[in-house]
Amino acid sequence: MRKPGRVLARDAEWSALAQFVEHPDPHLRLGVVSGRRRVGKSYLLRAVAEASGGLYVSAVAEEGVVAARRRFAADIARYAGIGAELVGDSDWETLLSTAIELTTRHGGTSGLLVIDELPYWMAHSPEIPGLLQLLYDQSQAGHMHEGGRVIVCGSAMSVMNELLSGTKALRGRAAIDLQLHPFDLATTANHWGIGDPSVALRVHAIYGGSPGYRNLANVPGPQSLAELDFWVAATALDPRQALYSGSEAEYLLREDPRFTGSALHYAIINAVANGATSPAKIGALLEQARSALVRPINALVSAGYLRYESDPLWERRPVITVADPIVRFHNLITVPQRDLVETGQSAEAWRRARATFVSRVLGPHFEECARDWLRSQENLSLRGSAGQVTSTVVNDRNGQAKHEIDVVALDIRSGRGVISLIGEAKATLTRRGVADLDRLDGLKALLHQQGHETGRAILAIFSMAGFQSDLVSAARRRGDVLLVELPTLLGLGEPLVTPLG
């Protein structure tokens, strides 16, 4: 299966799906693909079905069971070139069995059936996973036609995550469980056709890397910071547009049927978007006991609305963030300027909100892009052999202060960190100087005092605006410093300074 040229990136995902489809197993094989809405699941799976000569069908929201079965039957008939009356008003088991049999006739044992947005069908026909289990078990036992590949897909992450959990029907039967993630910064810039790294970073900070947003934009992608101001006012801050942050945030938060109408879940997401990064802080904002929030927070993490990470140097310090950048943008930018936005003054709303955008949206997003870039590096001289790239907080017990470290690469061995890199990521408009390097030297010494191994740690500075000449000279003399500018994060060149050796 050769990946079509129109499918941008997704090389690893395509390879995994191709291996699944082309596996020599003569029996039926099942696969699961999931991911948040707009991330490009349907686009990818349509291409896989086309490349393999398979059948792609998609469930429809709020469609009744009779209409859904008839639509499925019509898709099967169209694929096979037969009259729809031959499959007619068949039940789900017959329809599934027929679809598998017809795809195997066309593609041999590798014949593929893709069922997209399965949770829509499960809303009225929860027996479908059990029927797939039955067909799978019959195939394994040699009691039905051989071969066939079935991929089920969905955006309701809580539903998809449970398909393979506990005693669910498909547990132990799916050969692939692929979760599709948004594009990284470099791929997003390519997808939108944005050549200016500063503009690409800001678009990525607003909408993230979900490729589905590009086709919803009613104006061309911005190519300069001046165009960006117009573009934001005409998209994310225009209530008449599909990309308006308010309607898109609401759409994302209601896509999972298990959270529709839950005021507590929405309140938790809003609290996190406004800076509450731990259960205790969320509880303080909502005036709820921490213990009462554990289950709903875990449910939101499982459903993909929130990300939950733990600081590797402080295991009891959770870091909770919002998964969808547009939800963060809506809460921090749109909501405070709602009156201006809703009265047609989007340009003025954006002018007033730009300082907040830089400090509370762009800054944290640039830090995450720096960590993502470092995670993707295969050159061991940049991150050493560290298994984790994350952020952390160091307590200065003498000064009674806490110091945030934006980027740290490390392993935990025998309870202490073996640190390969300590870094800062700054999205300011000023060039970074020697003072930043001095601060990293201080943090390195502080980590060493607390028992962590830092002898070979690289000191890294990621800057949106570049570096002062004295910092560049000092970094080259020392040989243990990494300086990375914004274009490098987009794959446009190498780091300005790399460590020696």
N, C-alpha and C positions, 0 to 999 in steps of 0.2 A: 504494500500500500504506500504509494508516494503521496506525500503531503502536497496539496494544491498550493500554488503560489499566492493565492488570495488569503490563505491562513497565515496571519502574522505571528511570528514567534511560535510558542506552544510546541517546540520540538520534542521536549521530554514527554509531554502529554500525548502527542501524536504517536510517539514510539511505543508508549505503554498500551495505548488503545490498539495499535497495529499488532503488537505481540499477542494481545488478548484475542483479537479476531482470527489471526493466522496460526494460533497454537494448534499443534497436530492432534490434540485430544479429539477422538471421534464422537464424544458424547456432548450433550448440551452443556454450555458454559454460561454463567450469569455474571454480570458486572454492574457496578453502581457508580454513577457520576453525580456529583453534587456541586453546589456553589451558589453564592448570592446572585440575585437578579442583576442583569446588565453585564455579567462577567464574561459572556460569550460562550456559554455551554451549548446552546442550540446551534449556533453558527458552526462550532467545532464538530458537533455530532452529525449535523447535516452533511458536512464534508466527509466525515468518516463513512456514513451510510452510502454516499455517492461513490466514494473511492472503492468501496467493497461490493457495490451492487446490491446493497441492503435496502430494507424498508424502514423509513423514518415516519413515526406517527407522534402526534402531540395531543395531550389532553387539553381540554378547554375549561377555564374557570367557570364555576356556577352553571355547568351543564348537567342536566339530569342523566340518570343511568341509561335510560332507553336511548336518548339522543347520542350519548357517548358511545354506546355499543354500535349504533348505526353508523356513526362517523368512522369508527375503527373498521367496520365491515367494508365501508366504501373505500377506505385507504387500501385495505387488503385487495379488494377487487381491482382497483386501479393499478396496483403494483403488478398483479398477476395477469392483467388483461382479460379478466372474466367479468361476467355480469354480476352486479351487486346482489341480485336475487339468489345467487348460489351460496352466499354466506348469510344473507338476510338478517333475521332476528335471532341469531345464535347467541348462546350464553357466553360468558367470559372465558370459560375453559375451552370451549370449541373455537372461539376466535383466536385465543392465544396459540392453541395447538395448530390451527390452520396457518396462522402467520408464520410460525416457526417452520412448519413443513414446506411452505411455499418458498421461503427464503433459502432453505437448504437445497431445494430443487434448483434454484438459480445459482447459488454460490457454493454448493457442496457443503461439507461439514462446517465451513466458515461462513455460511449464510447468516446475515445479521439483521436483527430486529431491534430498533431503537424506540423506546417509549419515553418521550419527553414529558416533563411536568407530571410525573406519576401521582404526586399528592392530590392533584385535582380529581383523579379517578378514585383514589383511596377515600376521599371525603364521602362518597356515596357507595363505594364498593371496596370495603376494607379487606375483602377476601382475596384480592388480586395477588399480593405477595405469597399467600398460601397456595394459590393455584400454580404460581411459578415454581414454588417448592415441589409441588406434586409432579409437575412435568419434568423437573430436573431429576427427581428421584426415580421416576419411571425410565428416563433416558439412561441413568447410571445403571439401572437394573436390566437394561436391554428390552424393556417392554413397550417402547415406542420408537418412532423413526429416529435414526441416528443423527447426531450433529446439531448444529445450530448455535447461534450466539445471541444472547439477549442483554441489552444494556438498558437499565432504567435510570432516569435522571429526574432531578427536581431542585427547586429553589428554596422550598420550606425546609431549612436545615434541621429543625428539631425532628421532623418526620423522617428525613433521609438518614439522619444519624441513628435513628432507632431501628432502621430496617435490618441492621446487622448486629443488633445488641441483644444481650440476654437470651431469652428463649424465642426470639422472633423467627419467623419462618425462613428467612434467607441467611441466618447466621450459619457460618461454616460452609456456605454454598457459593458465595460470590468469589470469583477468582480475582477481581479487581475492585478496589474502592478508591476512586480517584476524585479528589476535591480540587476544583478549578479555582485558582486565585486570580486577582486582578493583575494587570500588567505592571511591571516595574517602571521607574521613572523614564529610563531610556526608551523602552518600547512604547510607552504612552506618547512621548514626544514624536516618535516616528509615526505612530498611528494617527495623531492629529495633524501631522505635517508641520510641526512647530520647530523652527530652526533656532530660535533664541532660547538658550538654556534658562534664563531668568523667567521668561514667560512660561516655558514648559513646567518649571517647578511650581509656579503659582496655579496653573490649571490642574496639575496633579494634586496639589494641596486642597483644592476645592472639590474636585470630583473623583480623585483617586485614579486607579488604573483600570476601571471598568470600561471596556471598549464600547459598550452599548450606548454610552452617552453621546458619542460623536454624532451619530445619525439623528439624534433628537435636537441638536443645536440648529437654531433657525438663522444663524449668522455664521460666516466662516470663522475658523479658528484664528485667534489673535497671533500676530507675528511680531509685535513690539509691545513694550509696557504701555505706551499710549493707547494702542488698540485694545489692550487687555482691560483698561478702565471702561471703555465703551462696551466690550464683550461681556464683562461681569454684570454690568447694569442691564444688558439686554438678554441675559440668560438666567443666571442664578438669582437675580434680584428683580426679575420681571414676572409678576403673577400671571401674565397671559401666556407664558411660555412653558413647554413641557419640562424644561430644565430648571424651572423655578425651585429653589431649595426647599421651600415650604411644602409644596405638593410632592416633591420627590422624597423628602424625608418621611412624610406621612405614608407614602406608598411603600417604602422599604419597611417601615415599622409595622405595617399591616399585612405584609406578604405571608406571614406565617400564621396559620389559623389558630395556633395555640396561644397567641398573645393578643389577638384582636379584642379590643375593648378593655384591656387590663390597664387600669390607671396606674397601678403600682409599677408595672414593668416599664411603662412610658416614663414615669417619674424617675426611675433608676437611670434609664438611658440619658435623660436630660441632665441629671445630676453629674453623671460621668462626663458628658459633653462640656459641662461648665467647670470641670477641673477636679471633681472628687475622684480620687484614684484608689481608694481603699474602701472596704465595707464600713469601717468606722466613719470615714468622712462622708460617705453616702448617707449613712444613718443620721449623722448630725444635720445634714441639709434637709432630710425628709422627716426629721424628728421621729425616727424609727429605731428600735433596738437593733444592734448589729446582728444578733442571732436570728432575727426575723427576716433578714435580707439574704441570708446565705443561699437558701434554695432558689429564690427568684433570680439572684445574680448568676448562680450556676446554670440555671435554665437559659438565661440570655447568652451566656458564654457558649453553651452547647448549640444554641440556635444560630450562632455567628453574629449576633448583634454587638457583643462586647468581646474584647480580648483580655485574658487574665494571665499575667505573667508574674513570676516571683523573682525578687532580687536574689541572684545566686550567692551574694556575700551576706545577705540577711534573709534567711529562708522564711521568716515570718512576715516579711514586708511585701504584700501583694501590690502589683501595679495593674490597675484596670483602666482600659482605654476603649473608646468607641471604634468599632470596626469600619464604619462607613464615613469617609471624610465629609460627605455632604450633610450628614446629620450633625457633625461638629460645626460645620459652617453655618447651618441653619440656626443652631442654638446660640452661637457666639456672635454672628454677624446679622442675620436676618431678623431674628426675634427682637433684639434691642432697637432696631430701626424699622419696626413693622409699620408704624404710622406713615413714615415717608414712603416706604415701599408700596404700600397699598393705596397711596394717593398719587402714584405716578411719578414720584421723585426719586427714582432708583439711583440716578447719578449722584445726587446729593447724599443719599444713604450710604453709598459706597465710599464717597469722599470722607464722611464722618467715621466710617468703620475701618478705614485702612490701617490706622495705628494698631487697633485691636487685632486685625488680620495678621499683621506682621509679627506681633508678639505672641499671640495665643494660637494661631493657626499655622502660619508659615514657619515660625521657629521650631516648634515641635515636629512639624512634618519634615523639615530639612534634617533634623537629627535622625529620624527614622530612615530617611533615604540614605544617609551616611552609613547607618548600621546595615541596611540592606546591601549597599555596595560592597562593604567589607565582607559580608557573608558570602557574596558571590565570587570573591577573589580566590583563585587557585594558587597564586604566588605565595609561598610560605614565608617569604621575607616581609610580607605586609602584615600578616596576622599570626605568624607562627603556626603552631599546631593546635591552637585553641579550638575547643569544641563548641563554645558559646560566644555569641556576640550580642551584647545587651547594654543596658544602662544600669547605673547603680548610684547609691548615696553613701558617702563616707562621713562618719561622725568625727569631728575634731574635739576630743574630750577636753583638751586644754582650753580651747577657745569657746567651748560650748556652742559650736556651730556645725551645720550640716553642709556638705559640699556635694553637689550633683556632678556626676561624671556622665557625659552624654554617650560615650562609646567606650566599652571595655570588652576586650577579648580575653577569655580565661577558661581554665578548667578547674574543677574542685577536686582536690586530692587530700584525703585524710583530714577533711574539715577545713582546709585552708585553700585560698585561691592561688593558682599558678597563673600569673597575669602576663599575657603576651603583648597587649596594647592598651594604652590609656589615651583617650581622645576627647576633644571638644569639637562640637559642630555648631557654627554660628551663622545665622541667616541675617546678620546685620548688614547695613550699607557701607560700613567702614572696613578698611583692610585690617587684618589681624596683625598684631605685632609681637615683639619679644615678651611682653608681659604675659601673653597667653602661654608661652612656653615655660615661663617661670612658674606660672600657676600649676601646670602639669607636673613640673619637677616637684613642687610641694605636695601634690596629691600622690605622686609615686612614693615619696618619702613617708607620707602618712600611712599609706597602705602597707608599706614595709614594717613600720612600727607596730601595726596591728597584726603582724604575723603572716602576711601574705608574701609570696615570692614574686619580686618585681625586678630582679637583677637584669633580666634580658628584655624588659618591657620597652616597646616602641612608644614614643610620644607622637600622637597624631593630631593634626588640626585640619578640620574641614571648614572651608570658608566660602560663602556665597559671593563675596566681593573681592577675594584675592588676599595677597599678603604684602606687608611692607618689606622693603629691600633688606633691612637689618635682620628681620626674622629669617628670610631666605638664606642670607649669608651664614647666620648662626646655625641653621639647620644643616646646611651642607658641610660645615666644619665638624659638627658633632657626629653625624653618621647614624644617629638613633632616632631620627625625626622623619615623619611622613607628613607632607603638605599636599592637600587635595583641594582643588578648586571645583566649582560647580560644573563646568563642562566635562570634567573627568567622570562625574557621577552619571553623565549621560553617554558615556563611552566615547567622548570626543577628545581623545588624547590620554596620555599617561599622567600620573601625579607629578606635580612640579618638582618635588623632592622626595626621594625614596631612601629608606635606610640602606646603609652599606652592608655588604656581606650576604 
